Amino acid sequence: MKRILPLLLLLSLQPASACITPVYRYALENWPADPYRVSVLYRGSLGPEGERLVERLRSASELANIYVETVDLSGNPGNPPTEGKLPRMVVRYPAFIEIEEPLWSAPLTEGNVEKLLRSPLRDEIARHIIEGATAVWVLVESGEDERDKEVERLLREELRKMERALEPDLEEYESYLESLGMPMDLKARFPLVRLSR
């Protein structure tokens, strides 16, 4: 132990290299998003159109945070674990959330696959993040117009206060991004988007 202690002290005196990447940007740029589970339920055969749509989902999973599995219910004499016409997509939360109740379920059709993979609101959120937003706030509307407007007004007011209060020192990181040809405005920004139920 006496020999190890001086070595530990020596190591602790080494200069620490400062990380120029803000933690939130590092997380956004390096940590994978947890995948939502997409189960495609069918009985017997998916058919050519079903196979094509499953392949489209699997191809999309290379970029989207989804995990796709197919489940043949032929060996299950009872009802499928969800109601509705087969083949059917059942979307569940990422496993770590530990919610088994489906988030969404719909027949396996071109339109429903498109709904799952494409969202104008998700595109808007991604655009804000790519442009350097610190975080994007999503206001899920209650359906009561006056109440939603009041909550939005209050939230925008508080977010403006937070943007003024937070002054991160990001000059070094901005210079680094510019050297890579990726200029980005990294002032504290908290855009707000609204999502209808």
Disulfide bonds with the S-S distance in Angstrom:
none
